Amino acid sequence: MTLERRMRAHLDAEKLRDKGEGRLTREAWKIFQIIAEFVHGYEKLADVEPCVSIFGSARIEPEHPWYLKAQEIAEKLSNAGFSVISGGGPGVMEAANKGAFRGTGYSIGLNIELPHEQHTNPYQDVSISFEHFYSRKVMFVKYAVAYVVMPGGFGTLDELAECLTLVQTGKTRKMPIILVESSFWKGLIDWWRDSMLTAGTIRQEDLDLITMIDDTDEVVSAIFNHYEKRGFAPSAAETEALLNL
């Protein structure tokens, strides 16, 4: 190799090293941004328990029956003494915040910036903004005593699967996970039963973690019934699990 080629190879290697070190430095500093999101979320939500997290599509219009049902559920939960957590955006998230905002409990929005459909709705007593999905998802679960899942898309399925996995593995406490609008969810539940359960990738008790309810009053009652004997406060073991969530 000529001297010129050796010098060029050396310079190229230095550029690659500098670029890698720059990326590593950015990634290392990113940790502090993630920590800041967790700390901010913990501080804002520590005093608003018990909470119910409500999920569903961002693409549902205010006149849609699912929007109206989510709003009704949230208002009833709010008047029953719960704070309501949603994703803080439009659609079902807005419906949940609007219903809670009309009630006596806190309306909480965990907002995140997305390229297309996410914008902050105005019905929030407590509004927290996130850049990272994973720190936001921890807040949905950590302070929730129940999950109410309206019809939605991939994001809703992601949150549902996250909660199911955490409860299934004992990483968070067992809580009511309620799917609303059984006609929407039935095909998925049937597939879980016919494919996953049959194949042995889940067990019957995993399916039993889910309840399908369509009546708004029954949604509220199911949550109260679950906690009637044990109370809403987590046990010592559950507190430890939530600390390590």
N, C-alpha and C positions, 0 to 999 in steps of 0.2 A: 504494500500500500504506500502510495506517495505521501510526502509530508503534508501536502495540501489536503488530501483525503483524510489523513489522520486528524488534522486540525478541525476539519468540517465535522467528522464523526464525534470529536470531543465536544465541540460546541453544541451539536444536536443533543448529545447526552446531557449536557448541562441544562439545556432548555427543558428537556423532559423532566429532569429532577426538580427544577424550580417550579414547573407547572404542577407536579405532584405534591410538592411541599405546600404550595399555595392552596391547593384543594384540601389537603389535610388540615391546614390551619383554619380554613373556612368551616370544615366539618366539625373540628374541635370546638370552635366558638359557637357553633349552632347548638351545642349542648346547653349553653347558658340560656338561649332563647327558649328552648323546650322546658328547662327548669322554671323559667319565669312564668310560662303559661300554666304549669302545674301549681306553683305557689299562688298565683293570682286567682286561679279557679278555687283552690282550697280556701283561701281567705274569704272569697265572695259567697261561697256556698255552705260554709260551716254552720251557719246559724239559721238555715231555712228548711231544715228537716221537719217532718217527713216529706219526701218528694215522690212524685210519680213522673216517669219519663214517657212522653208520648211521641211516637214516630209515624211517618207517613209521607206520601208523595209531595214534592214541592210543586208539582204541575197541576194540582187540583184547584179549580176556580172557586171563588167564594159562594157561588150559588149551587155548587155540587152537593149532593146529599152526603158524601163522605166528609166534606168540609164542615157542614152543619152538624153532623153527628160528632165529629172530633171536638167542635166548639162546645157542644152540649155536655159531653163527657168531662171536658176540662173545667167547665163552670161548676158542674156538680161536685167534682173532686175538690175544687178550690173552696167551695162553700162548706164542704165536709171537713176542712181543716188541712188539706194537703197543699203544698206548693207544687207547681207543674213545671216540668222542664221540657223544652222542645229545642229543635235545632235553630230557632230564631229567624228562619227564612219565610218564604211564602208558602202557599198551599196548606197542607195539613199542619205544618209547623205554625203558621200564622193563626189557623183556627184554634189550635191548642193554646197559644199565648192569648188570643182574644178572649176565649172562654175563661181562662184563669184570671185575666185582667179584670173581667167583670165580676168575678167572685171575690172572696175575702182573703184568699191565699196569695202567695207570691207567684207572679208569672216570670219565668226565667228563660232566657234565650241564650243558647250556646252557639254563637254565630261563627261561620267560616266563609272566607272568600272563595267563590268558585267562578269559573270563566263565564258561565251562562246564567243559570237560573237563581242563584242565591243572592238575595238582598235582605237587609235587616227589616223585619216588620216593626211597627210602632207600638206593639202591645206588650212591652216588657218592663217589669219593675226592676229586674236585675238582668243586665246585658253584658255578656263576656265574649270577646272576640278571640278566635284561635287561628293560627296558621297551619297547625298540624292536626290531622285527623285523629292520631292516636292519643294525644293528650286530651282532646275534646271527648273522645269516646270513654275515657276513664271517668270523666265528670258525669256522663250520662248514667254510669253504673254505680259509682261510688256512693252517690247520695240518693239513689232510688230505692224505694221499698216495693215498687211494682213497675212493670213495663206494659204499656198499652200500645199495641201496634196496629195502626190503620193500614189500608192498602197503600202500597208504594212500589218503588223500583229497586234498583240494585243497592242504593244507599240504605234503604229500609231493611232489605235482606241482610246487608252487612251488619247492621246494628242488632238485628234479631239473632243472627248466628253468633255474634260476639257475646251477647248476654247468655244465650243457651250454653255456649261453651264454658263460660265462666261459672255458671251455676252447676253445670254437669260435672265439672272438674273440682268443685269445691273452692274455687278461687274467689267467689263471692257468695253471699248468703242466698239460700233458696228464697225466691220471691214469686209472686204471681206474674206470669207472662201471658198476657191476654191478647189474642188475635181478634180484631173486630171486623165484621163482614165475612161471615163464614163462606159465602158463595165465592168470594175472591180467593180465600186461603185453602179451600177444600182440596183443590187439585195438588197443591204442594204437599199438604199433609198426607194425602193418599200416596203420593210418590215416595215420601219418606217411609211410609209404612210398607208399601209394596216392594220397593227397591232396597232402601237402606236397612230397614229392619229385617227383611227377608235375607239379605246378604250378610247380616250380622255386624254391620258397621256401626249400628246403634242398638240400644236395648229398649224394651218397652217402657222402662222407667224414664228414659230420656224423652220419649214422646209424651209421657204423663206430665212433663214440666210445662206443657202448653195447654191452654184452655181457649176454646173459641166461644165468644159471647157476642151477641148482636144488640141486646137491649142495654141502653145506657145506664139505667138504674142497677141492672145486674152487674155491670162492670164495677161500679162503686162497691156494691155489696160483696162481690168476690174478694176484693182487696181487704175490706174490713173483716170478712170471715176468716181469711188466712191468718190475720194477726190478732184475732179475738182473744185467744188464750195466751199467746206469748208476748203480745205487745209489740210496738214498732221499734223500740230500741234494740240494737244488735246485742247479741250475747258477747261474752268475753272472747270466745273463739272467733265469732264473726267479726268483731272489732279488729282482731289481729289479722284476719284474712283481708279485710278492707284496707288496713294499713299497708299491706304488702301487695295490693292490687296492681 
